Structure formats: structure tokens, C-alpha cells
Amino acid sequence: MPVSSPAFKVAAFYKFADFSGFLSRKADLAQFCCARAIRGTIILAEEGINGTVAGRPEAIDALVDHLNETFPFQGAELKYSTADAMPFLRMKVRVKQEIVTLRAPEVRPSERVGTYVEAQDWNALIGQDDVVLLDTRNDYEAGLGTFEGAIDPRTASFVEFKDFVEKHLDPERDRKVAMFCTGGIRCEKASAYLLSKGFEEVFHLKGGILKYLETVPEAESRWQGECFVFDERVSVVHGLREGAATLCRACRRPLTPADRAHADYREGICCPHCAGEVRQGVAERQRQIALARARGASHMGDAAVAQAREDLERKQARREASRNRAGKQT
């Protein structure tokens, strides 16, 4: 049977360059996106641009053309994927101090970064015994999936990466350091930071985990688990297909099927990661939902809960259909 094409095209992109003369175009860029029903987030800073957006394929193509024509966007790291449902709620264009916050003003990725490693060459590099492999993402991202043998710095935010380097890495001892992140932007900036601290052989995965999952066959992969993404898809797996993870609506951490089967999981209330925490806002929201339902009325919180259930059912249906197709082909 023919399989329908996904309705939405997702573009994830970034580029480190001098954007100081282009920040005033924020409003025009937002208007361009909104006029084409594009949603997502684009961040502009003096050091560059970073964004993930979704829309109809023709709208995303028009946006990329517009960025190439209006900004110093040529040569940007750009990756496409798809989604069956719109993965963002609104369109936001923001001007910030940094496109990825490290708070290390001495670091200038547009001038100096580590050595890029293409996805097809990554396995050979990280298989070397003298390579220190670092996951530069936050702890909840690494907890969902990471590369075999990678060190998780257990950071709650990227700014904590500096403390990890100071306490646990030594340029005299750790001669080769390889780093990775979701799309390439964090490890590119992290590589510039390590170079500024005297590390000499610094490598980073070009295009990030997303490029690796898109490029490397699953049978040859050294990736374990799913890759967290910052939209309503929650996670992706090889081939950039949507994964099985969902979000806890209380603490916003990604949840595996095992997490959702845990005794501490209560839909819309808590999960194994936050069950012992006091979250007054969540409890009050659920109380208002219960009161509204008792009156036979709807509540604005119902939409979030219903959406979460719908997303989970949609993922389960797709996985079941994929298994059925695979069974018919064998």
C-alpha cells in the first residue's frame, strides 16, 4: 500500500558568523515566517544564527532561500527531517547574547574550532583507544541515548561544561578529545573552548547526532537509545524517525516506555524523575482539570493532556504499522 508523505518539513540550522549588522531584521524575519505558517524558534546573536522550524515543504524551502539572500547564511549547517504533525506551537524569533550560551566571551567559533569529523568517519575515530569521547549535551538528553563509551559530564546546562573541563580534563593527559551534540552547535563551541584552554587535538561530529542517525546504517551504528530533540516529537531514532519517548508534563524530562510503566508515573502529574518534588503549579492545574470535568466543562489543561495522549497513541500506531510492514516483507 502507498505510504503518504509526512505533512511537515523540519529544518534545523546554525552558523557562527558576524551577525552584528543583521540583528535589526528580527521583526522582518518573524513576519516572513508567520506569513507562511512556519513555527519554531530562531535565535539571532552577534555570533550567528541558530534555529529549528517546521512548516509545509514549500514554506521551509522559501525560508532557506530568504536566509541565504538576506543574512550571511551561506554554508550554514542545515539538516532536514519530517513530522506527521506540526511539532511547534508558535513562531519565535529572538535576539540573545549568544546562540548557544556558554558565557565564555574569549571563545569565537567563527574564527577557530576543532576538526570536523564527517558522520561516516565517526566510528573509526571514537574506536581509537586514546580518544576521550564527550557528550556535550545536558544530563537528561544523554540519559535518553548516547554513543557507546561516551562520558556524560552530567551538566544541567551548557555553561556548566566549563567546570567539567576544569575539574576532569587535562590537556597534557587527554591528548585527543572527540565531542558530539544533537546538531553540532554545542560541540562546535565546546571545541573552540577546549582549544582556548590548550587542548591541541580536538574533534567534533559534523552535523551532530542527527546527521549520524541520518547517514550511518543502523547495523553499523555505535549509537545507543534515542536522540532527544527540542520539539513535540521528543526524540528521533535512525533514519530520523520519531522515537518512543514522550515528555513529562510536570518536569519536561523525556520519558521512555519503561519510565511510563514505572509505579511513580502519573500522567500529567509526575514521573520517576520528579515524583518526590513539590510542584504546586502542576497539582493546582490537575485540581482545576478535575473540577472542570466534574462540572462537565472543559479546562485549558485538558488540551495539553489530550495532546500528550494523542501523541503517544500516534507514535504507537506508527510503530505497529512499521512492524506489520516489516513482517510482510520477510
The 8 nearest C-alpha neighbors of each residue, nearest first, counted from 0:
[[1, 2, 324, 3, 327, 320, 323, 328],
 [2, 0, 3, 4, 324, 5, 320, 321],
 [1, 3, 0, 4, 5, 320, 324, 321],
 [4, 2, 1, 5, 6, 0, 83, 7],
 [3, 5, 6, 2, 83, 7, 81, 82],
 [6, 4, 83, 7, 82, 81, 3, 8],
 [5, 7, 83, 4, 82, 55, 84, 8],
 [8, 6, 55, 82, 54, 81, 5, 83],
 [7, 9, 81, 56, 53, 54, 55, 80],
 [10, 8, 53, 80, 81, 79, 52, 7],
 [11, 9, 79, 52, 51, 78, 53, 12],
 [12, 10, 51, 78, 50, 77, 79, 52],
 [13, 11, 77, 76, 50, 49, 78, 51],
 [14, 12, 49, 48, 76, 75, 50, 184],
 [13, 15, 75, 48, 47, 16, 76, 49],
 [14, 16, 47, 109, 46, 108, 48, 13],
 [17, 15, 47, 109, 46, 18, 14, 71],
 [16, 18, 46, 19, 45, 47, 15, 20],
 [17, 19, 45, 21, 47, 20, 16, 46],
 [20, 18, 45, 21, 17, 22, 44, 46],
 [19, 21, 18, 22, 23, 17, 45, 24],
 [20, 22, 18, 23, 19, 24, 70, 25],
 [23, 21, 24, 25, 20, 19, 43, 18],
 [22, 24, 21, 25, 20, 26, 27, 19],
 [25, 23, 27, 22, 26, 21, 28, 29],
 [24, 26, 28, 23, 27, 22, 29, 92],
 [27, 25, 29, 28, 24, 30, 23, 92],
 [28, 26, 30, 24, 29, 25, 31, 23],
 [27, 29, 31, 25, 30, 26, 24, 32],
 [30, 28, 26, 32, 31, 27, 92, 33],
 [29, 31, 27, 33, 28, 32, 34, 26],
 [32, 30, 28, 34, 29, 33, 27, 35],
 [33, 31, 37, 29, 35, 30, 34, 36],
 [34, 32, 36, 30, 35, 31, 37, 29],
 [33, 35, 31, 32, 36, 30, 37, 29],
 [34, 36, 33, 32, 37, 58, 31, 54],
 [37, 35, 33, 34, 32, 38, 54, 58],
 [36, 38, 54, 32, 35, 53, 33, 52],
 [39, 37, 90, 89, 53, 52, 87, 36],
 [38, 40, 52, 90, 87, 51, 89, 91],
 [39, 41, 91, 50, 51, 92, 90, 52],
 [40, 42, 50, 92, 49, 91, 93, 51],
 [43, 41, 93, 49, 48, 94, 92, 98],
 [42, 44, 94, 48, 93, 47, 95, 98],
 [45, 43, 95, 46, 47, 97, 96, 94],
 [44, 46, 19, 18, 47, 17, 43, 96],
 [45, 47, 44, 17, 16, 15, 18, 97],
 [48, 46, 15, 16, 18, 44, 14, 45],
 [49, 47, 43, 13, 14, 42, 98, 44],
 [50, 48, 13, 42, 41, 12, 98, 14],
 [51, 49, 41, 12, 40, 11, 42, 13],
 [50, 52, 11, 10, 40, 39, 12, 41],
 [53, 51, 39, 10, 38, 9, 40, 50],
 [54, 52, 9, 38, 8, 37, 39, 10],
 [55, 53, 37, 7, 8, 59, 58, 56],
 [54, 56, 7, 58, 57, 8, 59, 6],
 [57, 55, 8, 59, 58, 60, 54, 7],
 [56, 58, 60, 55, 59, 61, 54, 8],
 [57, 59, 61, 55, 60, 56, 35, 54],
 [60, 58, 62, 56, 61, 57, 54, 63],
 [59, 61, 57, 63, 62, 58, 56, 64],
 [62, 60, 58, 64, 59, 63, 65, 57],
 [63, 61, 65, 59, 64, 60, 66, 58],
 [62, 64, 66, 60, 65, 61, 67, 59],
 [65, 63, 61, 67, 62, 66, 68, 60],
 [64, 66, 62, 68, 63, 67, 69, 61],
 [67, 65, 63, 69, 70, 68, 64, 72],
 [68, 66, 72, 64, 65, 73, 69, 70],
 [67, 69, 65, 66, 70, 64, 72, 71],
 [68, 70, 66, 67, 65, 71, 72, 64],
 [69, 71, 72, 66, 67, 68, 21, 18],
 [72, 70, 73, 67, 69, 16, 18, 66],
 [71, 73, 67, 70, 75, 66, 74, 14],
 [74, 72, 75, 67, 71, 70, 66, 14],
 [73, 75, 72, 76, 14, 77, 71, 67],
 [76, 74, 14, 73, 72, 13, 77, 12],
 [75, 77, 12, 13, 14, 74, 206, 78],
 [78, 76, 12, 11, 75, 13, 79, 10],
 [79, 77, 11, 10, 12, 76, 80, 210],
 [78, 80, 10, 9, 11, 77, 8, 81],
 [79, 81, 9, 8, 239, 10, 78, 82],
 [80, 82, 8, 9, 7, 5, 83, 79],
 [81, 83, 7, 84, 5, 8, 6, 85],
 [82, 84, 5, 6, 7, 85, 81, 4],
 [85, 83, 82, 86, 7, 6, 5, 232],
 [84, 86, 87, 7, 82, 53, 83, 54],
 [87, 85, 231, 230, 84, 232, 88, 82],
 [88, 86, 39, 85, 38, 89, 230, 231],
 [87, 89, 38, 86, 90, 39, 85, 231],
 [90, 88, 38, 87, 39, 91, 40, 37],
 [89, 91, 38, 39, 40, 37, 33, 92],
 [92, 90, 40, 39, 93, 41, 89, 29],
 [93, 91, 41, 29, 40, 42, 25, 90],
 [94, 92, 42, 43, 91, 95, 41, 25],
 [93, 95, 43, 44, 42, 22, 92, 96],
 [96, 94, 44, 97, 43, 93, 98, 42],
 [95, 97, 44, 98, 45, 94, 100, 46],
 [98, 96, 99, 100, 44, 95, 46, 45],
 [97, 99, 44, 49, 42, 48, 100, 43],
 [100, 98, 97, 101, 185, 184, 49, 188],
 [99, 101, 97, 102, 98, 158, 157, 96],
 [100, 102, 158, 103, 157, 99, 97, 161],
 [103, 101, 100, 104, 158, 97, 106, 105],
 [102, 104, 105, 101, 106, 192, 100, 158],
 [105, 103, 106, 102, 107, 101, 97, 192],
 [104, 106, 103, 107, 195, 192, 102, 191],
 [107, 105, 104, 192, 103, 191, 108, 195],
 [106, 108, 109, 110, 105, 111, 191, 104],
 [109, 107, 111, 110, 112, 191, 188, 15],
 [108, 110, 15, 16, 107, 111, 46, 112],
 [111, 109, 108, 107, 112, 16, 106, 15],
 [110, 112, 108, 109, 191, 107, 113, 194],
 [113, 111, 191, 108, 190, 187, 114, 110],
 [112, 114, 201, 190, 202, 191, 115, 203],
 [113, 115, 202, 201, 203, 116, 112, 200],
 [116, 114, 203, 205, 202, 204, 113, 117],
 [117, 115, 204, 205, 203, 121, 120, 114],
 [116, 118, 120, 205, 119, 204, 121, 115],
 [117, 119, 211, 121, 120, 116, 210, 204],
 [118, 120, 117, 121, 215, 214, 122, 211],
 [121, 119, 117, 118, 123, 122, 116, 124],
 [120, 122, 118, 124, 123, 119, 116, 125],
 [123, 121, 125, 124, 120, 126, 221, 119],
 [122, 124, 126, 121, 120, 125, 127, 119],
 [123, 125, 121, 126, 122, 127, 120, 130],
 [126, 124, 127, 122, 123, 130, 121, 132],
 [125, 127, 123, 124, 122, 128, 130, 121],
 [128, 126, 125, 129, 130, 124, 123, 122],
 [127, 129, 130, 126, 125, 131, 124, 175],
 [128, 130, 127, 131, 175, 174, 173, 176],
 [131, 129, 175, 176, 128, 127, 132, 125],
 [130, 132, 176, 177, 175, 133, 129, 173],
 [131, 133, 177, 149, 178, 150, 176, 130],
 [134, 132, 178, 150, 149, 135, 177, 131],
 [133, 135, 151, 179, 136, 178, 150, 149],
 [136, 134, 180, 133, 186, 179, 178, 185],
 [137, 135, 134, 180, 140, 141, 138, 157],
 [136, 138, 154, 155, 140, 139, 156, 153],
 [137, 139, 153, 141, 140, 154, 155, 142],
 [140, 138, 142, 141, 137, 252, 143, 253],
 [141, 139, 142, 138, 137, 143, 227, 136],
 [142, 140, 138, 144, 143, 145, 139, 137],
 [141, 143, 139, 140, 144, 138, 145, 151],
 [144, 142, 141, 140, 225, 224, 226, 139],
 [143, 145, 224, 225, 141, 223, 142, 226],
 [146, 144, 141, 223, 222, 147, 224, 149],
 [147, 145, 222, 149, 221, 223, 148, 144],
 [146, 148, 149, 221, 222, 223, 145, 125],
 [147, 149, 146, 150, 132, 145, 125, 133],
 [150, 148, 132, 133, 146, 147, 134, 151],
 [149, 151, 133, 134, 132, 152, 148, 131],
 [150, 152, 153, 134, 149, 133, 141, 138],
 [153, 151, 154, 150, 163, 134, 135, 160],
 [154, 152, 138, 151, 137, 155, 141, 139],
 [153, 155, 137, 156, 138, 152, 159, 160],
 [154, 156, 137, 138, 153, 157, 159, 139],
 [157, 155, 154, 158, 159, 137, 160, 136],
 [156, 158, 159, 160, 101, 100, 154, 137],
 [157, 159, 101, 160, 156, 161, 100, 102],
 [160, 158, 157, 161, 162, 154, 156, 163],
 [159, 161, 163, 158, 162, 157, 164, 154],
 [160, 162, 164, 159, 163, 158, 165, 101],
 [163, 161, 165, 159, 164, 160, 166, 158],
 [162, 164, 160, 166, 161, 165, 167, 152],
 [165, 163, 168, 161, 162, 167, 166, 160],
 [164, 166, 162, 163, 167, 168, 161, 169],
 [167, 165, 163, 164, 162, 168, 169, 161],
 [166, 168, 164, 163, 165, 169, 162, 152],
 [169, 167, 164, 165, 166, 173, 170, 163],
 [168, 170, 172, 171, 173, 167, 164, 165],
 [171, 169, 198, 173, 172, 174, 197, 168],
 [172, 170, 169, 173, 174, 198, 197, 168],
 [171, 173, 169, 170, 174, 168, 175, 198],
 [174, 172, 170, 169, 175, 171, 168, 176],
 [173, 175, 172, 170, 200, 171, 176, 199],
 [176, 174, 200, 130, 173, 201, 131, 129],
 [175, 177, 131, 201, 130, 132, 202, 200],
 [178, 176, 202, 132, 203, 201, 131, 133],
 [179, 177, 203, 133, 186, 132, 134, 202],
 [178, 180, 204, 186, 134, 203, 207, 135],
 [181, 179, 207, 183, 136, 135, 186, 182],
 [182, 180, 208, 207, 183, 209, 179, 226],
 [181, 183, 207, 206, 209, 180, 184, 208],
 [182, 184, 207, 206, 180, 186, 185, 205],
 [183, 185, 187, 186, 182, 188, 13, 180],
 [186, 184, 188, 187, 183, 189, 180, 99],
 [185, 187, 189, 179, 188, 184, 183, 180],
 [188, 186, 184, 190, 185, 189, 183, 112],
 [187, 189, 191, 185, 190, 186, 108, 192],
 [190, 188, 186, 192, 191, 187, 185, 193],
 [191, 189, 113, 193, 187, 192, 188, 112],
 [190, 192, 112, 188, 194, 189, 193, 108],
 [191, 193, 189, 195, 190, 194, 106, 188],
 [194, 192, 196, 190, 195, 198, 191, 189],
 [193, 195, 198, 191, 196, 197, 192, 199],
 [194, 196, 192, 193, 197, 191, 106, 198],
 [197, 195, 193, 194, 198, 192, 170, 191],
 [198, 196, 194, 195, 170, 199, 193, 171],
 [199, 197, 170, 194, 193, 196, 200, 201],
 [198, 200, 201, 197, 194, 174, 170, 175],
 [201, 199, 175, 174, 198, 176, 202, 113],
 [200, 202, 113, 176, 177, 175, 199, 190],
 [203, 201, 177, 114, 113, 115, 176, 178],
 [202, 204, 178, 115, 177, 179, 116, 186],
 [203, 205, 116, 207, 179, 115, 206, 117],
 [206, 204, 115, 117, 207, 116, 183, 203],
 [207, 205, 183, 210, 182, 204, 76, 209],
 [208, 206, 182, 183, 181, 204, 180, 205],
 [207, 209, 181, 211, 210, 182, 212, 180],
 [210, 208, 212, 211, 207, 182, 181, 213],
 [209, 211, 206, 213, 208, 212, 207, 214],
 [210, 212, 208, 118, 214, 213, 209, 215],
 [213, 211, 237, 209, 210, 214, 238, 215],
 [212, 214, 238, 210, 211, 239, 209, 237],
 [213, 215, 211, 212, 210, 216, 118, 119],
 [214, 216, 211, 212, 119, 213, 217, 220],
 [217, 215, 218, 219, 220, 214, 212, 237],
 [216, 218, 220, 219, 237, 215, 212, 221],
 [217, 219, 216, 220, 215, 221, 237, 222],
 [220, 218, 217, 216, 215, 221, 122, 222],
 [219, 221, 217, 222, 218, 216, 215, 122],
 [222, 220, 147, 146, 223, 219, 122, 217],
 [221, 223, 146, 220, 145, 147, 224, 144],
 [222, 224, 144, 145, 146, 221, 147, 225],
 [225, 223, 144, 143, 145, 222, 226, 236],
 [226, 224, 144, 236, 143, 235, 234, 227],
 [225, 227, 234, 235, 144, 236, 228, 143],
 [226, 228, 234, 140, 233, 225, 235, 229],
 [229, 227, 234, 233, 230, 226, 232, 235],
 [228, 230, 233, 227, 231, 232, 234, 51],
 [231, 229, 232, 86, 233, 228, 87, 39],
 [230, 232, 86, 233, 87, 229, 85, 228],
 [231, 233, 230, 234, 86, 241, 228, 235],
 [234, 232, 231, 228, 230, 227, 245, 244],
 [235, 233, 227, 242, 226, 228, 232, 244],
 [234, 236, 241, 242, 239, 240, 226, 225],
 [235, 237, 239, 225, 240, 242, 241, 238],
 [238, 236, 212, 239, 213, 217, 240, 235],
 [237, 239, 213, 240, 212, 236, 214, 235],
 [240, 238, 237, 235, 236, 213, 212, 241],
 [241, 239, 235, 238, 236, 242, 237, 81],
 [242, 240, 235, 234, 232, 236, 239, 243],
 [241, 243, 235, 234, 236, 244, 240, 225],
 [242, 244, 314, 255, 245, 241, 256, 234],
 [245, 243, 255, 254, 242, 234, 253, 233],
 [244, 246, 254, 253, 233, 243, 247, 255],
 [247, 245, 253, 251, 252, 254, 248, 233],
 [246, 248, 251, 249, 252, 250, 253, 270],
 [247, 249, 267, 251, 246, 250, 268, 269],
 [248, 250, 247, 269, 251, 268, 281, 267],
 [249, 251, 252, 247, 248, 273, 269, 272],
 [252, 250, 247, 248, 246, 249, 253, 254],
 [251, 253, 247, 250, 246, 254, 139, 272],
 [254, 252, 246, 245, 244, 247, 251, 255],
 [255, 253, 244, 245, 258, 246, 252, 247],
 [254, 256, 244, 258, 257, 259, 243, 253],
 [255, 257, 259, 258, 260, 254, 244, 243],
 [258, 256, 260, 255, 259, 261, 254, 244],
 [259, 257, 255, 261, 256, 260, 254, 271],
 [258, 260, 256, 257, 261, 264, 255, 254],
 [259, 261, 257, 258, 256, 262, 264, 263],
 [262, 260, 258, 263, 259, 264, 257, 271],
 [261, 263, 264, 260, 271, 265, 259, 270],
 [264, 262, 271, 261, 270, 274, 265, 269],
 [265, 263, 270, 261, 262, 259, 269, 271],
 [266, 264, 269, 268, 270, 267, 263, 262],
 [265, 267, 268, 264, 269, 247, 270, 248],
 [266, 268, 248, 265, 269, 304, 249, 247],
 [269, 267, 265, 266, 249, 281, 282, 248],
 [270, 268, 274, 265, 264, 249, 273, 267],
 [269, 271, 264, 272, 274, 273, 263, 265],
 [272, 270, 263, 274, 273, 264, 258, 261],
 [273, 271, 270, 274, 252, 269, 250, 275],
 [274, 272, 276, 270, 275, 271, 269, 250],
 [275, 273, 269, 270, 271, 276, 263, 272],
 [276, 274, 273, 277, 272, 271, 269, 263],
 [277, 275, 273, 274, 278, 269, 272, 250],
 [276, 278, 279, 275, 274, 273, 282, 281],
 [279, 277, 281, 280, 276, 282, 249, 268],
 [280, 278, 282, 281, 283, 277, 284, 276],
 [279, 281, 283, 282, 278, 284, 285, 249],
 [282, 280, 284, 283, 279, 278, 249, 285],
 [283, 281, 279, 285, 284, 280, 286, 278],
 [282, 284, 286, 280, 285, 281, 279, 287],
 [283, 285, 281, 287, 286, 282, 280, 288],
 [284, 286, 288, 282, 283, 287, 289, 281],
 [287, 285, 283, 289, 288, 284, 282, 290],
 [286, 288, 290, 284, 289, 285, 291, 283],
 [287, 289, 285, 291, 286, 290, 298, 292],
 [290, 288, 286, 292, 287, 291, 293, 285],
 [291, 289, 293, 287, 292, 288, 286, 294],
 [290, 292, 296, 288, 294, 293, 289, 297],
 [291, 293, 295, 289, 294, 290, 296, 288],
 [292, 294, 290, 295, 291, 289, 296, 288],
 [295, 293, 291, 292, 296, 290, 297, 289],
 [294, 296, 292, 293, 291, 297, 290, 289],
 [297, 295, 291, 294, 292, 298, 293, 290],
 [296, 298, 291, 292, 301, 299, 295, 288],
 [299, 297, 300, 301, 288, 291, 296, 287],
 [298, 300, 301, 302, 297, 303, 288, 284],
 [301, 299, 298, 302, 303, 288, 304, 284],
 [302, 300, 304, 298, 299, 303, 305, 288],
 [301, 303, 305, 300, 304, 299, 306, 298],
 [304, 302, 306, 300, 305, 301, 307, 299],
 [305, 303, 307, 301, 306, 302, 308, 267],
 [306, 304, 302, 308, 307, 303, 301, 309],
 [305, 307, 309, 303, 304, 308, 302, 310],
 [306, 308, 304, 310, 305, 309, 303, 311],
 [309, 307, 305, 311, 306, 310, 312, 304],
 [308, 310, 306, 312, 307, 311, 313, 305],
 [311, 309, 313, 307, 308, 312, 306, 314],
 [310, 312, 308, 314, 313, 309, 315, 307],
 [313, 311, 315, 309, 314, 310, 316, 308],
 [312, 314, 310, 316, 311, 315, 309, 317],
 [315, 313, 317, 311, 316, 312, 310, 318],
 [314, 316, 312, 318, 313, 317, 319, 311],
 [317, 315, 319, 313, 314, 318, 312, 320],
 [316, 318, 320, 314, 319, 315, 321, 313],
 [317, 319, 321, 315, 320, 316, 322, 314],
 [318, 320, 322, 316, 321, 317, 315, 323],
 [321, 319, 323, 317, 322, 318, 316, 324],
 [320, 322, 318, 324, 319, 323, 317, 325],
 [323, 321, 325, 319, 320, 324, 326, 318],
 [324, 322, 326, 320, 325, 321, 319, 327],
 [323, 325, 321, 327, 326, 322, 320, 328],
 [324, 326, 322, 328, 323, 327, 321, 329],
 [327, 325, 323, 324, 329, 328, 322, 321],
 [328, 326, 324, 325, 329, 323, 322, 321],
 [327, 329, 325, 326, 324, 323, 322, 321],
 [328, 326, 327, 325, 324, 323, 322, 321]]
